[in-house]
Amino acid sequence: MNIDERLEKLTERHEALTATVELHDKRMADVEEKLRHRAVVAEQNEVRAGQMKDLFNRLGRIIQIHEQRIDTLGGRCPA
């Protein structure tokens, strides 16, 4: 193999490596975008979970108030 053939092979390998790195960079950019999106979704889910917790606490309080009212009325239904 002469020097020109070696240079040609090295050039081919360099081009292939460059293409591989560019593909890797694109995939990494896609992954980073997906991670940013998932972080936003996770934050929204935390807000929703907090809202649900508040609603359940309010519902529990309403149940307690109704149970107390039933106990106060002696278990009889008001007319």
N, C-alpha and C positions, 0 to 999 in steps of 0.2 A: 504494500500500500504506500503510495507516494504522498508527499506533503499536501498536494492539492486535494487528494481524496480524503485525507485526514481532516483538512480544514472544512471540506464540504460536510463530512460526518459531524464534526463539532458544531457547525452552523445548524444542521438539522436537529441535533440534540438540544441546542440552545433554543431554537424556535419551539420545539416540543415542550421544553421546560417552561418557557415563557407562556405558552398557551395553557399549560397546567396551572401555573400560578394565577393567571387571569381568571380561569374557571374557579379556582379555590377562592379568590377574592370575591367573585360574584356570589358564590354559595354562602360565604361568610356574611356578606351584606344582607342576603335573604334571611339568614338565621338571626342576625341582629334585628332586622325589622320585625320578624315574628316574635322575638323576645320582648321588644318594646310594646308590641300589640298585646301580648299576654300580660305584661306588667300593668297596662291600663285596665285590662279586663279584671285582673286580680284585685286591683284597687277598687273598681266598681263593685265587685262581689263583696269586698269587705264592707263597703258602705251599705249595700243591701242587707248584709248579715246583721249589721248594727241596727238598721231600721226594723228588721224582723224581730230582733231581740227586744227592742223597745215595744213593738206591737204585742208580743207575747206577754211582756211584763204588764202592759196595760190590760190585756185580756184577763190575765190572772187576777189583777186587782178588781176588775168588773165582776169576775166570778165570786171573789170573796165578798164583795158588797151584796151581790144577789143572795149568797148563802146566809149572810147576816140578816138580810131582810126576811128571808124565809124563816129563819130561826126566831126572829122578833115576832113574826105573825103566827108563830106556833104551828107552822106547817100547813096552815090553811090558805087557800087561794082567796085573794081579795075579790069582791064582787064588782 
